[in-house]
Amino acid sequence: MTNAWMIRAGRGGIYSEDFEKGFAAVGWSQLGDLSQYSSSERLRDEYIKIYGNDKPAATASALAMIHKFRDQIAASDYIVSYNQLPIRCRPRRVSLPAGYYR
């Protein structure tokens, strides 16, 4: 089944050029390579260590987005983003093999 995922280009569109080249990216760069976390618990612990947990709902939301990016987007899925001026949707096919994060 093909899905579509909305991934924004970051504050100020910092990832726009990556999207144009066929790559998708998410923030939280201080976590480093997401494949180093062997479990959701390890990822959560490191996230809290780096970013804190002042707002548990925001932490849960961020971790859900990171998990989807790393583990659920498949090669047959589309990434949808937009250009702020003018606003328009840009479907992009992910070029990574299913289940592969890099």
C-alpha positions as CSV (number, residue, x, y, z in Angstrom):
1,M,0.0,0.0,0.0
2,T,1.3,3.4,-0.9
3,N,1.0,6.2,1.6
4,A,1.7,9.9,1.5
5,W,3.6,11.6,4.3
6,M,3.7,15.4,5.0
7,I,7.2,16.4,5.9
8,R,7.8,20.1,6.2
9,A,11.0,21.7,4.9
10,G,12.0,23.0,8.4
11,R,12.0,26.5,9.8
12,G,12.7,28.9,6.9
13,G,12.7,26.0,4.5
14,I,16.2,24.8,5.5
15,Y,15.6,21.4,3.9
16,S,14.0,22.6,0.7
17,E,17.1,21.9,-1.4
18,D,17.4,18.4,0.0
19,F,13.8,17.7,-1.0
20,E,14.5,19.0,-4.5
21,K,17.3,16.4,-4.7
22,G,14.9,13.6,-3.6
23,F,15.9,13.4,0.0
24,A,13.7,13.8,3.0
25,A,15.0,15.1,6.4
26,V,13.7,15.7,9.9
27,G,15.1,17.9,12.7
28,W,16.4,16.8,16.0
29,S,19.9,16.6,14.5
30,Q,21.5,16.3,18.0
31,L,20.3,12.7,18.1
32,G,22.7,11.8,15.3
33,D,22.2,8.7,13.2
34,L,18.8,7.4,14.2
35,S,19.8,3.8,13.3
36,Q,22.1,3.7,16.4
37,Y,19.1,3.4,18.7
38,S,18.3,-0.3,18.9
39,S,15.0,0.3,20.7
40,S,12.3,2.9,21.1
41,E,13.3,3.2,24.8
42,R,16.9,4.0,24.0
43,L,15.7,6.7,21.5
44,R,13.3,8.1,24.0
45,D,16.0,8.2,26.8
46,E,18.5,10.0,24.5
47,Y,15.8,12.4,23.3
48,I,14.9,13.4,26.9
49,K,18.6,13.7,27.8
50,I,19.2,16.1,24.9
51,Y,16.0,18.0,24.6
52,G,14.3,17.6,28.0
53,N,10.8,16.5,28.8
54,D,9.2,19.7,30.1
55,K,6.2,19.1,27.9
56,P,5.6,15.3,27.9
57,A,2.9,15.6,25.1
58,A,5.4,17.4,22.9
59,T,8.0,14.8,23.6
60,A,5.6,12.0,22.7
61,S,4.7,13.8,19.5
62,A,8.3,14.4,18.5
63,L,9.2,10.7,19.2
64,A,6.2,9.6,17.1
65,M,7.4,11.7,14.1
66,I,10.9,10.4,14.5
67,H,9.7,6.8,14.6
68,K,7.5,7.2,11.5
69,F,10.4,8.8,9.6
70,R,12.9,6.1,10.6
71,D,10.7,3.0,10.5
72,Q,7.5,3.4,8.6
73,I,8.1,5.4,5.4
74,A,8.5,2.9,2.5
75,A,10.1,3.2,-0.9
76,S,6.7,3.2,-2.6
77,D,5.4,6.1,-0.5
78,Y,5.2,9.7,-1.4
79,I,6.6,12.6,0.6
80,V,4.5,15.7,0.3
81,S,5.9,19.1,1.2
82,Y,5.2,22.7,0.2
83,N,7.0,25.8,-0.9
84,Q,5.8,28.7,1.2
85,L,5.9,31.3,-1.7
86,P,3.6,30.3,-3.4
87,I,2.1,27.6,-1.3
88,R,1.8,24.4,-3.4
89,C,2.1,20.8,-2.7
90,R,5.0,18.9,-4.3
91,P,4.6,15.1,-4.3
92,R,7.9,13.4,-4.1
93,R,8.5,9.6,-4.2
94,V,11.0,8.4,-1.6
95,S,13.9,6.6,-3.3
96,L,15.0,4.5,-0.4
97,P,14.2,0.7,-0.2
98,A,11.2,-0.1,2.0
99,G,12.1,0.0,5.7
100,Y,15.5,1.5,5.1
101,Y,16.6,4.6,7.0
102,R,20.0,6.2,6.2
